[in-house]
Amino acid sequence: MFFPRKRMLVRLAPLLVALLFLAGLRAQTSPHYEPTLDSLNRHPLPQWYADAKLGIFIHWGLYSVPGWAPLVHPEHDFPSQDYIKNNPYAEWYFNTMRLEGSPTQAYHREHYGADYDYYNFAPIFDKEIQKWNPQAWAKLFRDAGAQYVVLTSKHHDGFTLWPSSTPNPTLPADRQHASRDIVGELTTAVRGQGMRMGLYYSGGYDWTFVPGPIREKADYEKVKPQSEAYGKYVDSQVRELIARYQPAVLWNDIDYPRSGHPLEIMAEYYNLVPDGVIDDRFGVQHSDFTSPEYQTLEHISPKKWEECRGLGRSFGYNRAEGEAETIAPDQLIYLLVDIVSKNGNLLLDVGPEADGTIPAVQMERLKALGTWLNQNGEAIYGTHAWRRATGQTEEGIGVRFTQKGAALYVILLGRPKASSVVLKSLALKRNSKLSLLGDSKPLVWSQNEGDVRVELPRTLPGLYAWVVKVVEPSAE
């Protein structure tokens, strides 16, 4: 009766040997990282992240219940003292509601009462999130063209979106974390749509350990918890996130406590997730990319970068925002194209309401972006910067360049008024083939000294921005 099993083992032996060989090969090809800058700085930028170009950022938490911030600072002039009192970031509600004379404090008193504690929003949030559908989010983000998603697992208020096994010593048990494992459920849904899942964690600020509030510029540093207890707390929670969810992006904010061990965390992360990426906000001299906020670059950056910004002026949901405060569809597409042409990614934030509803105006922008990328994504995904990022047409339309393999993509940031377009300061080889993404017919073109004239079809496909694909003969 044992002979069949023996014969099966004999048949499986070559397969087992092959699997063991592959496991050993993978162990050899995946370097082991040590908690030193020299070791960590050898981590290569993963190709998936270089190619992805577009991610979705999500700020969702207790601040989504009141969901309000003033609209005084549209340009995000962070250094302004007045900015602190009139902070347009709704996710900073807990800080600004405590500032005497602030618009947020007036809003809070009017709608909830002067003595209403911020953490009373926890049971409301827990009730509302029962309506949330993570699969619907994941499909929406995929349809928008995103390649990865980054969720705020814990913001500055200390409330976590996963059932952390590291207790917060300053909050009641029913005010520490969401009643659903939002991190876990969204991770499963996002990966089910073929995207990568990343996690944001506020290591530098936690207003449950050093309450603040931040009233003036000097307070930005003073409210960073540095106790041994907080360092152990952060180390423990970040290790939980890495071990449980293995995020493709580890996105820390506002530095890391000096009492913590960021280099050890980074080494452990890379050893578990070799193709993961780390941002530049850990307060140490290592990162896979830089993360300007509501700021773009003038020139091509040799270092990979990622702009993070909201669709509106806030990251968290702000019910005061509407059409006027939300980036227009054309400007959103121009923003993405500009960033990609300069070796960057766009991490575009949505701010859901407490029940997970994404505001209609934000939904419209995501759909417009997805429609454009469905036609023109070839010029975005998997591309790299060309010799230069910017150009212009004869009539003053902005131009951006990207490149992939044999193709150069010339992206027009606006609709030409004439039946032809002149691309200034561009020289092409004589037998180059030109076409318009979204239209299979070849384009007639001519070289006029240092410029290129391209005859356009009578009807341009799509909206907002158009891509001329150039394939030179020697590159075919």
C-alpha positions as CSV (number, residue, x, y, z in Angstrom):
1,M,0.0,0.0,0.0
2,F,3.0,2.3,0.4
3,F,4.4,1.7,-3.1
4,P,2.2,4.3,-4.9
5,R,3.4,7.0,-2.5
6,K,7.0,6.0,-3.1
7,R,6.6,6.2,-6.9
8,M,4.9,9.6,-6.5
9,L,7.9,10.8,-4.4
10,V,10.3,9.6,-7.1
11,R,8.3,11.5,-9.7
12,L,8.2,14.6,-7.6
13,A,11.9,14.5,-6.7
14,P,13.1,16.4,-9.8
15,L,10.5,19.1,-9.1
16,L,11.6,19.4,-5.5
17,V,15.2,19.7,-6.5
18,A,14.3,22.4,-9.0
19,L,12.4,24.4,-6.4
20,L,15.2,24.1,-3.9
21,F,17.6,25.3,-6.6
22,L,15.4,28.3,-7.4
23,A,15.0,29.2,-3.7
24,G,18.8,29.1,-3.3
25,L,19.3,31.1,-6.5
26,R,16.9,33.7,-5.2
27,A,18.6,33.9,-1.9
28,Q,21.9,34.5,-3.7
29,T,20.5,37.2,-6.1
30,S,18.7,39.1,-3.3
31,P,21.3,40.9,-1.3
32,H,21.2,41.0,2.5
33,Y,21.0,44.5,3.9
34,E,22.6,45.7,7.1
35,P,21.4,48.7,9.2
36,T,24.1,51.0,7.8
37,L,23.9,53.8,5.3
38,D,26.6,52.2,3.2
39,S,24.5,49.0,2.9
40,L,21.1,50.6,2.5
41,N,22.4,53.0,-0.1
42,R,23.2,50.1,-2.3
43,H,19.5,49.3,-2.7
44,P,18.6,49.7,-6.4
45,L,15.5,51.5,-7.4
46,P,13.0,48.8,-8.4
47,Q,12.0,48.9,-12.1
48,W,8.3,48.7,-11.2
49,Y,8.5,51.9,-9.3
50,A,10.5,53.7,-12.0
51,D,7.9,52.6,-14.6
52,A,4.7,53.1,-12.5
53,K,4.5,56.9,-12.8
54,L,1.1,57.2,-11.0
55,G,0.0,56.3,-7.5
56,I,-3.0,57.1,-5.4
57,F,-2.6,58.5,-1.9
58,I,-5.4,58.2,0.6
59,H,-5.9,60.3,3.7
60,W,-8.8,58.8,5.7
61,G,-9.3,58.8,9.5
62,L,-11.0,60.5,12.4
63,Y,-10.5,63.9,10.7
64,S,-12.8,62.7,7.9
65,V,-15.8,63.0,10.3
66,P,-15.8,66.8,10.6
67,G,-14.0,67.0,7.3
68,W,-13.4,70.7,7.2
69,A,-10.6,73.3,6.8
70,P,-10.5,77.0,5.8
71,L,-9.7,78.0,2.2
72,V,-7.4,80.9,3.0
73,H,-4.1,79.5,1.7
74,P,-4.5,78.2,-1.9
75,E,-0.8,78.3,-2.6
76,H,0.4,76.3,0.4
77,D,2.8,78.9,1.7
78,F,4.0,76.6,4.5
79,P,6.5,79.1,6.1
80,S,3.8,81.7,6.9
81,Q,2.9,82.1,10.6
82,D,-0.7,82.7,9.4
83,Y,-0.7,79.3,7.7
84,I,-0.6,77.5,11.0
85,K,-3.9,79.1,12.2
86,N,-5.5,78.8,8.8
87,N,-4.2,75.4,7.8
88,P,-6.0,74.2,4.6
89,Y,-5.2,70.6,5.5
90,A,-8.3,69.0,6.9
91,E,-6.3,66.1,8.3
92,W,-4.7,68.7,10.7
93,Y,-8.2,69.4,12.2
94,F,-7.1,68.3,15.7
95,N,-4.3,70.8,15.8
96,T,-6.1,73.8,14.4
97,M,-9.3,73.2,16.4
98,R,-7.2,74.0,19.5
99,L,-5.9,77.3,18.3
100,E,-7.7,80.3,19.8
101,G,-9.4,82.4,17.1
102,S,-8.8,79.9,14.3
103,P,-11.6,79.3,11.7
104,T,-11.4,75.5,12.5
105,Q,-12.0,76.2,16.2
106,A,-15.0,78.3,15.3
107,Y,-16.3,75.5,13.1
108,H,-15.8,72.9,15.8
109,R,-17.6,74.9,18.4
110,E,-20.5,75.7,16.1
111,H,-21.1,72.1,15.0
112,Y,-20.0,70.0,18.0
113,G,-19.6,72.3,21.0
114,A,-16.5,73.8,22.7
115,D,-16.0,70.8,25.0
116,Y,-16.4,68.1,22.4
117,D,-13.3,65.9,22.4
118,Y,-11.7,65.1,19.1
119,Y,-11.5,61.4,19.9
120,N,-15.3,61.3,20.2
121,F,-15.1,61.0,16.4
122,A,-13.9,57.5,16.8
123,P,-17.2,55.7,17.4
124,I,-18.8,57.8,14.6
125,F,-16.0,56.8,12.2
126,D,-16.3,53.2,13.2
127,K,-20.0,53.2,12.4
128,E,-19.5,55.0,9.1
129,I,-16.7,52.7,7.8
130,Q,-19.1,49.7,7.9
131,K,-20.5,51.1,4.6
132,W,-17.0,51.1,2.9
133,N,-16.4,48.9,-0.1
134,P,-12.6,48.4,-0.6
135,Q,-13.1,46.5,-3.9
136,A,-14.9,49.6,-5.3
137,W,-12.0,51.8,-4.4
138,A,-9.5,49.4,-5.9
139,K,-11.3,49.2,-9.2
140,L,-11.7,53.0,-9.3
141,F,-8.0,53.6,-8.8
142,R,-7.1,51.0,-11.4
143,D,-9.5,52.6,-13.9
144,A,-7.9,55.9,-13.1
145,G,-4.6,54.5,-14.3
146,A,-2.8,54.1,-11.0
147,Q,-0.1,51.5,-10.6
148,Y,0.2,51.7,-6.8
149,V,-1.8,52.9,-3.8
150,V,-0.5,54.4,-0.5
151,L,-2.8,54.5,2.5
152,T,-2.4,56.5,5.7
153,S,-2.1,53.8,8.3
154,K,-1.6,56.3,11.1
155,H,-1.7,60.1,10.8
156,H,-0.6,62.7,13.4
157,D,-3.6,62.0,15.6
158,G,-2.3,58.5,16.5
159,F,-5.4,56.7,15.4
160,T,-4.5,53.6,13.4
161,L,-6.4,52.0,10.5
162,W,-5.3,48.5,11.4
163,P,-5.8,46.6,14.7
164,S,-2.4,47.2,16.0
165,S,-1.2,44.8,18.7
166,T,1.0,47.6,20.1
167,P,-1.3,49.4,22.6
168,N,-1.3,53.2,22.7
169,P,-0.7,54.0,26.4
170,T,-2.4,57.4,26.1
171,L,-5.8,56.5,24.5
172,P,-8.8,54.5,25.7
173,A,-9.0,51.0,24.1
174,D,-12.0,52.0,22.0
175,R,-10.3,55.1,20.6
176,Q,-7.0,53.5,19.4
177,H,-7.8,52.0,16.0
178,A,-10.5,51.4,13.5
179,S,-13.1,48.6,14.0
180,R,-12.2,47.2,10.6
181,D,-8.7,46.2,9.4
182,I,-8.8,48.9,6.7
183,V,-5.1,48.4,5.9
184,G,-5.5,44.6,5.4
185,E,-8.8,44.8,3.4
186,L,-7.6,47.5,1.1
187,T,-4.2,45.7,0.6
188,T,-6.1,42.6,-0.6
189,A,-8.4,44.6,-2.9
190,V,-5.6,46.6,-4.4
191,R,-3.4,43.6,-5.1
192,G,-6.5,41.9,-6.5
193,Q,-6.6,44.6,-9.2
194,G,-3.0,44.1,-10.1
195,M,-1.6,47.2,-8.3
196,R,1.0,47.5,-5.6
197,M,0.1,48.5,-2.1
198,G,2.0,51.0,0.0
199,L,1.6,52.4,3.5
200,Y,2.1,55.9,5.0
201,Y,2.9,56.1,8.7
202,S,3.4,59.3,10.7
203,G,6.5,58.5,12.7
204,G,7.5,62.1,13.5
205,Y,4.3,63.4,14.9
206,D,1.9,61.7,17.3
207,W,-0.3,64.1,19.2
208,T,-1.3,61.5,21.7
209,F,2.3,61.4,23.0
210,V,3.1,65.1,22.7
211,P,-0.2,66.8,22.4
212,G,0.9,70.3,21.3
213,P,-0.8,72.1,19.7
214,I,1.5,73.7,17.2
215,R,1.0,77.4,17.6
216,E,4.1,78.9,16.0
217,K,7.0,77.7,13.8
218,A,9.2,76.6,16.7
219,D,6.5,74.2,17.8
220,Y,7.0,72.1,14.6
221,E,10.1,70.6,16.3
222,K,8.9,70.8,19.9
223,V,6.0,68.5,19.3
224,K,8.1,65.7,17.9
225,P,8.0,62.9,20.6
226,Q,11.5,61.7,21.4
227,S,11.0,59.6,24.5
228,E,12.3,56.0,24.7
229,A,8.7,54.8,25.0
230,Y,7.7,56.5,21.8
231,G,10.7,55.2,19.9
232,K,9.8,51.7,21.0
233,Y,6.2,52.3,20.1
234,V,7.0,53.5,16.6
235,D,9.5,50.7,15.9
236,S,6.9,48.2,17.0
237,Q,4.1,49.5,14.9
238,V,6.2,49.9,11.8
239,R,7.5,46.4,12.2
240,E,3.9,45.2,12.4
241,L,3.0,46.9,9.2
242,I,6.0,45.4,7.4
243,A,5.4,41.9,8.7
244,R,1.7,41.8,8.3
245,Y,1.2,43.6,5.0
246,Q,4.7,43.7,3.3
247,P,4.0,47.1,1.7
248,A,5.6,47.9,-1.7
249,V,6.1,51.5,-0.5
250,L,7.2,52.4,3.1
251,W,6.2,56.1,3.3
252,N,7.2,57.7,6.6
253,D,6.3,61.4,7.5
254,I,7.8,64.2,9.6
255,D,11.1,62.4,10.5
256,Y,11.5,59.4,12.8
257,P,12.0,59.6,16.6
258,R,15.7,59.8,17.6
259,S,14.9,57.1,20.2
260,G,13.8,54.8,17.4
261,H,15.9,52.6,15.0
262,P,15.1,53.7,11.4
263,L,18.2,52.1,9.9
264,E,17.3,48.7,11.4
265,I,13.7,49.1,10.2
266,M,14.9,49.9,6.7
267,A,17.2,46.9,6.6
268,E,14.5,44.6,7.9
269,Y,12.1,46.0,5.3
270,Y,14.4,45.5,2.3
271,N,15.3,42.0,3.5
272,L,11.6,41.0,3.6
273,V,10.5,43.2,0.6
274,P,13.6,43.5,-1.7
275,D,11.7,45.4,-4.4
276,G,10.1,47.8,-1.9
277,V,10.8,51.6,-1.8
278,I,11.4,54.0,1.0
279,D,10.7,57.8,1.0
280,D,13.0,60.6,2.2
281,R,11.2,61.6,5.4
282,F,12.8,59.3,7.9
283,G,15.4,61.9,8.9
284,V,18.4,59.9,7.7
285,Q,20.6,60.0,4.6
286,H,18.9,57.2,2.8
287,S,15.9,57.0,0.5
288,D,14.8,55.6,-2.9
289,F,13.1,58.8,-3.9
290,T,12.5,62.4,-2.8
291,S,9.0,63.6,-2.0
292,P,8.2,67.3,-2.7
293,E,4.7,68.3,-1.6
294,Y,2.6,70.5,-3.8
295,Q,5.8,71.4,-5.7
296,T,7.1,70.5,-9.1
297,L,10.7,70.6,-10.4
298,E,12.1,72.9,-13.1
299,H,14.5,70.4,-14.6
300,I,15.0,66.7,-15.0
301,S,16.2,65.2,-11.7
302,P,18.8,62.4,-11.8
303,K,17.3,61.1,-8.5
304,K,13.9,59.6,-8.7
305,W,11.2,61.8,-7.1
306,E,7.5,61.7,-6.4
307,E,5.3,64.7,-6.0
308,C,2.5,64.2,-3.5
309,R,-0.5,66.5,-3.6
310,G,-4.3,66.4,-3.2
311,L,-6.8,66.8,-5.9
312,G,-7.8,69.8,-3.9
313,R,-5.9,72.0,-1.4
314,S,-6.3,69.4,1.3
315,F,-5.2,65.8,1.6
316,G,-8.0,64.8,4.0
317,Y,-11.7,65.3,3.0
318,N,-12.7,69.0,3.2
319,R,-16.4,69.6,2.7
320,A,-15.7,73.3,2.0
321,E,-13.9,72.5,-1.2
322,G,-15.7,72.4,-4.5
323,E,-15.0,72.7,-8.2
324,A,-13.0,75.9,-7.8
325,E,-10.6,74.4,-5.3
326,T,-10.1,71.1,-7.2
327,I,-7.4,70.9,-9.9
328,A,-9.1,71.1,-13.4
329,P,-8.9,67.9,-15.6
330,D,-6.5,69.5,-18.2
331,Q,-4.2,70.9,-15.5
332,L,-4.2,67.5,-13.8
333,I,-3.0,65.8,-17.0
334,Y,-0.5,68.5,-17.7
335,L,0.8,68.0,-14.2
336,L,1.3,64.3,-14.6
337,V,3.0,64.7,-18.0
338,D,5.3,67.4,-16.6
339,I,6.4,65.3,-13.7
340,V,7.0,62.2,-15.8
341,S,9.1,64.1,-18.3
342,K,11.4,65.1,-15.4
343,N,11.9,61.6,-14.0
344,G,9.1,61.8,-11.4
345,N,6.0,60.0,-10.2
346,L,2.7,61.6,-9.2
347,L,1.2,60.4,-5.9
348,L,-2.3,61.9,-6.3
349,D,-4.4,62.1,-3.1
350,V,-8.1,61.5,-2.6
351,G,-9.8,62.5,0.6
352,P,-12.8,60.2,1.3
353,E,-15.7,61.1,3.5
354,A,-16.0,59.2,6.8
355,D,-18.1,56.4,5.1
356,G,-15.6,55.9,2.3
357,T,-17.5,58.0,-0.3
358,I,-15.1,59.8,-2.6
359,P,-16.4,63.3,-3.4
360,A,-18.0,63.6,-6.8
361,V,-15.7,66.2,-8.0
362,Q,-12.7,64.0,-7.2
363,M,-14.3,61.1,-8.9
364,E,-14.7,63.2,-12.1
365,R,-11.1,64.0,-12.1
366,L,-10.0,60.4,-11.6
367,K,-12.2,59.3,-14.5
368,A,-10.9,62.1,-16.8
369,L,-7.3,61.0,-15.9
370,G,-8.1,57.3,-16.6
371,T,-9.7,58.1,-19.9
372,W,-6.7,60.1,-21.1
373,L,-4.2,57.5,-19.9
374,N,-6.3,54.8,-21.7
375,Q,-5.5,56.5,-24.9
376,N,-2.0,57.9,-24.2
377,G,-0.5,55.8,-21.4
378,E,2.1,54.4,-23.8
379,A,3.8,57.8,-23.5
380,I,3.7,57.6,-19.7
381,Y,4.2,54.1,-18.3
382,G,7.6,52.6,-18.6
383,T,9.1,55.8,-20.1
384,H,12.2,57.7,-19.0
385,A,13.3,61.3,-19.4
386,W,14.7,62.3,-22.8
387,R,17.6,64.7,-23.4
388,R,15.4,67.6,-22.3
389,A,12.0,67.7,-20.7
390,T,10.4,70.8,-22.1
391,G,9.7,72.5,-25.5
392,Q,7.1,74.7,-27.2
393,T,5.2,75.0,-30.4
394,E,5.3,78.0,-32.7
395,E,1.9,79.1,-31.3
396,G,3.1,78.9,-27.7
397,I,1.7,75.5,-26.6
398,G,3.8,73.8,-24.0
399,V,5.5,70.5,-25.0
400,R,7.0,67.7,-22.9
401,F,9.1,64.8,-24.0
402,T,9.4,61.2,-22.8
403,Q,11.2,58.2,-24.3
404,K,10.8,54.5,-24.3
405,G,12.8,52.1,-26.4
406,A,12.7,53.2,-30.0
407,A,10.1,55.8,-29.5
408,L,10.2,59.5,-28.6
409,Y,6.9,60.9,-27.4
410,V,6.2,64.6,-28.0
411,I,3.3,65.6,-25.8
412,L,1.3,68.8,-26.6
413,L,-0.2,70.4,-23.5
414,G,-3.1,71.9,-25.3
415,R,-5.1,71.8,-28.5
416,P,-3.5,73.4,-31.6
417,K,-5.6,75.9,-33.3
418,A,-4.4,75.2,-36.9
419,S,-4.4,72.1,-39.0
420,S,-0.6,71.7,-38.4
421,V,1.7,72.2,-35.5
422,V,5.3,73.5,-35.6
423,L,7.5,71.9,-32.9
424,K,10.3,74.4,-32.1
425,S,13.9,73.4,-31.7
426,L,13.5,69.8,-32.7
427,A,15.5,67.9,-35.4
428,L,14.4,64.5,-36.6
429,K,16.1,62.0,-39.0
430,R,14.7,62.1,-42.6
431,N,12.9,58.8,-42.6
432,S,11.3,59.1,-39.1
433,K,7.8,57.8,-38.8
434,L,5.3,60.0,-36.9
435,S,1.9,59.0,-35.6
436,L,-0.7,60.3,-33.1
437,L,-1.6,58.1,-30.2
438,G,-5.3,57.3,-30.6
439,D,-5.1,57.5,-34.4
440,S,-3.3,54.8,-36.4
441,K,-2.8,56.9,-39.6
442,P,0.8,58.1,-40.2
443,L,1.4,61.8,-40.0
444,V,2.9,63.9,-42.8
445,W,5.8,66.0,-41.5
446,S,8.7,68.2,-42.7
447,Q,11.9,69.5,-41.2
448,N,12.2,73.3,-41.5
449,E,15.7,74.1,-40.4
450,G,15.6,73.6,-36.6
451,D,11.8,73.1,-36.4
452,V,9.4,70.3,-37.3
453,R,6.1,70.9,-38.9
454,V,3.5,68.1,-38.4
455,E,0.2,67.9,-40.3
456,L,-2.6,66.9,-38.0
457,P,-5.8,65.0,-38.7
458,R,-8.9,67.0,-39.1
459,T,-10.4,65.6,-35.8
460,L,-8.0,65.1,-32.9
461,P,-8.8,62.0,-30.7
462,G,-9.5,62.6,-27.0
463,L,-9.1,65.7,-24.9
464,Y,-6.6,68.0,-23.2
465,A,-3.2,66.7,-24.4
466,W,-2.1,65.0,-27.6
467,V,0.9,62.7,-28.1
468,V,3.0,62.6,-31.3
469,K,5.0,59.4,-31.4
470,V,8.3,59.6,-33.3
471,V,10.2,56.5,-34.4
472,E,13.5,57.2,-36.1
473,P,14.7,54.7,-38.7
474,S,17.9,53.7,-37.0
475,A,16.0,52.8,-33.9
476,E,13.5,50.4,-35.6
